[in-house]
Amino acid sequence: MAGRLASLAEGGDPGILLEVCVALGRLGWADSPAWLEKNYVQINPALTHAAQQTLRRSKNWPALLKLLDEPEGKPIRALALRAMADQFVPELVDGVIERLGAEKDARRGFELADGLSRVYKKPGPWVYWGYCPPPRPANTVSWERSEAIEQALDRVLGDKDQSLRLAVLRRMQREKISTRSATLGRWLREERNADHVAAILSSLRERPAMETQEYLAAIVTSKEHTVANRLEALALLAADLDEANEGKLRDLAQSTEDGPVMASLLSLISKRPKSGAVPLLLDKASSPSAEVRAAAVEALAKLKAPEAGEPVRELLKDQNSGVRRAAAAAAGRLKLRAASDTLLRLARDTDAGVRRASLESLRQLGERRALPLALAALTDQQTDLTALACVGDLGGSEQAEVVSDLGKRSLSAEILILAIRILTTWRNQQDLPDHRQAELDRAVAELQGNHGTLVRWNVVGPVVSSSASQIIKRVARPVSDTKEANEASVRRETVFAQGSESRIKLAAAKGVDGSWLAYTDVVVSEATAVQFSASSRGAIQVFLNGQTIHRGDQHAVSEADSERFAATLAKGTNRLLVVVSPLSTKRNAEFHLGFRRKSSSAEHEKLTQAALTRIGDAQRGRKLFFDVEKGKCIKCHRLGDQGERIGPELTGLGSRFSPIHIIESILEPSRTIAPGFDTSTITLKSGRVLTGIIITQTEKLLTLADNQGQKHEIIKSEIEERQTQPISTMPEGLEKQLSTDEFIDLITFLISQKETRGR
């Protein structure tokens, strides 16, 4: 019957040919390969699919293998390649392996190797990938020909055609086929193409360390390879070194030229205290390469080498700012008090990194002469966080107003949390008068009221239900002074929130079936309508001045800011009390509570609610950010290595600021102006008036940038009047150029920026 059906296609009618092909496939006719070789000429997708299935169902594997021997470009050979794909047939695999070994043409060889890679292993149990699945995962179940396929592909990695090697290696990586270190090592000895070497290194990552160290070391020390590949090889080598082999890094350094690879080696050596590399590091501290000198002094500091004192003091005078920065940081780590005078001078250095490192080391040295410098550095966004820590350690409650002022002006969560910690530390100093304690407590409450970020909490618990109501009565309302607070207080612990989300994490109840109570104060200058956001691990109840304003019964960990509710803060001091009932006595209690002022503009309130409750597309937001005409952000702000340094640095924005502060800084840019970015209005003697941010100035000139990102160089002697304005240079109404969806996309992108900047 099959023969008679086959003869019907002799007329060449495409429709009949397709129907005959389908019928022969259903019959499983063994002579189908020969019939298709004769009739598969006029190609179309439907016939190709039917012919592929017919070849497979014929199970005539010797005939199918013969079709693979047809010349390149012949349709029947391409069909045979499709038919053999994903066929776990030992006879078929053996035939392909035999042909691969004899194949001289690189392209045909890759086609055979590709087919083998796809049947290296069988698929595991089926798992639903999802509506939009990722790329197909590699198969996971070994079968009787897995080892033979692995060996055959390994032999191809030794082929003289390097493009074939690379293509096959990448297929092996895709299908997770094991490679052999010896094969890759032989290839590496002769390979200098950067892309090829990078691919080989990627495969060596999966091999045992003892098999690869020789090959990796050769890459590290060879100047014939790219710096990127040498650094990758070094990272792989160092990752698997145990204590007994730490000296290998020192040996490598002795065979490596000064430059980025040497600098990376020295950095790795600093983490290996038993490497015996201090003499090497002392020698490299005088290297001609600035990055090597910097890496050497950083390593000496991390190893706390007592011999490093003199080299560090010398490098504090280095012409390169990166070296001065490293030396300044090392001076603090090594407790080099003899370097204090130089550090005081470097705290005024032109490089912000040097200033930060110098202030940090002066803080570590307890050098009180640095206090005036730290106070001055609070106005510089590039040094404010380090300077604040310095003021906290070297100053006292006399500087409370300065610290509080910085906390109010800065939108940074890091600054706010540190400022509140410093004020609290000073407040708890012994012999501080009651009225001064009350002033510092009020300063903390004002900071929290200004930002809506609740950082300092007094925590009680866990307490059983029978005691909770009495404690709530005692602490739920604000008190008028410190004496009254002490009389009303219960045994409590001060806990500080962490991160831009300001979450409070508490210990487990340890078998007590009770609740945690946490209270804090906020001060506002007038009655203020606000929206609270809350989340918790377990049930949560929120009190404002003794009245319940929210109750949530979670049975799982709620998402960040998942609960929102409105309330009005009274003028003056307000007490917020949170009661959290954990999910179980073995789980930690956890909660977040914050608030924002409702906008007086209905349009701003609508945008704020949308941005807080919806997640946009970060990629579309990125395009808006870098769109000079529509987003305009990049005209004044720097993100990573792009943009201008007119407005505040936005690198790592999402890790430094809460979402609401990011939203408000766009909708109401004048609400809070970052330190060092005040708007100046300059009137020239000619009558011309310029308004913007002063970004640089010398003894005779200053440069002012306006709200369009334009820079104006002004001769100081031509200035008639100069005034500081209480408004931001960033123009109002930028959001009007965006749709609601575009605004949400932009906010999502900004929140996603978590990269930390050097501070």
LINPEGI-V607435 format. One line per field, one symbol per residue. ss: DSSP state (H for helix, E for strand, - for the rest). phi: phi as a letter, one per 40 degrees, with the letter a starting at -180 (. if undefined). A space follows every 10 residues. Layout:
ss: ???
phi: ???
//
This chain:
ss: -HHHHHHHHH H--HHHHHHH HHHHHHH--- -HHHHHHHH- ----HHHHHH HHHHHHHH-- HHHHHHH--- ----HHHHHH HHHH-----H HHHHHHHHHH HH---HHHHH HHHHHHHH-- -E-------- ---------- E----HHHHH HHHHHH---- -HHHHHHHHH HHHH------ HHHHHHHHHH ---HHHHHHH HHHH----HH HHHHHHHHHH H-----HHHH HHHHHHHHH- --HHH-HHHH HHHH-----H HHHHHHHHH- -------HHH HHHH-----H HHHHHHHHHH HH---HHHHH HHHHH----- HHHHHHHHHH HHH---HHHH HHHHHH---- -HHHHHHHHH HHHHH--HHH HHHHHHH--- ---HHHHHHH HHHH--HHHH HHHHHHHHH- --HHHHHHHH HHHHHHH--- ---HHHHHHH HHHHHHHHHH H-E--EEEEE EEEEHHHHHH HHHHH----- -HHHHHHH-- --EEEE-E-- --EEEEEE-- ---EEEEEEE EEEE---EEE EEEEEEE-EE EEEE--EEEE EE----E--- --EEEEEEE- -EEEEEEEEE E------EEE EEEEEEE--- -HHHHHHHHH HHH----HHH HHHHH----- --HHH--EE- -EE------- --HHHH--HH HHHHHHH--- --------EE EEEE----EE EEEEEEE--- EEEEE----- EEEEEHHHEE EEEEE----- ---HHHH--H HHHHHHHHHH H--------
phi: .ccccccccc cgcdccdccc cccccccgcc cddcccdcbc bccadccdcc ccccccccfc cdcccccccc cdgcdccccc cccccgbcbd cccccccccc cccbcccccc dcccccccbd bcccdcbcch cbccddcccb bcbcbdcccd cccccccbcc ccccdccccc cccccfccbb dccccccccb cbcccccccc ccccdcccdc cbdccccccd cccccccccc cccccccccb ccdcbccccc ccccbbccic ccdcdccccc cbcccgbddc cccccbcccc cccccccccc cccfccccdc dcccccbccc cccdcccccc dcccfccccd cccccccbdc cccccccccc cccccgcccc ddcccccccb ccbccccccc cccccacccc ccccccdccc cccccccccc cccccccccc gcddcccccc cccccccccc cgbcbbbcbb hcbcdccccc cdccbcbcbc accccccccb cabcbbcbgc cfcbbbcccf gccabbbbba bbbbcadbcb bcbaaabhcb bbbbfgbcba abbcbacccd fcbbababcc cgcbbbbbbb bccaccbcca abaaabcccc cccccccccc ccbbbccccc cccccccccc cgcccbbbbg bbhcbccdcb cgdccbbcdc cccccccbcc cbbcdgbccb bbbcccgcbb bibcbaabcb bbbbbccbgc bbcbcccccc abbcbcbccc ccgccccbcd cccccccccc cccbccccb
//
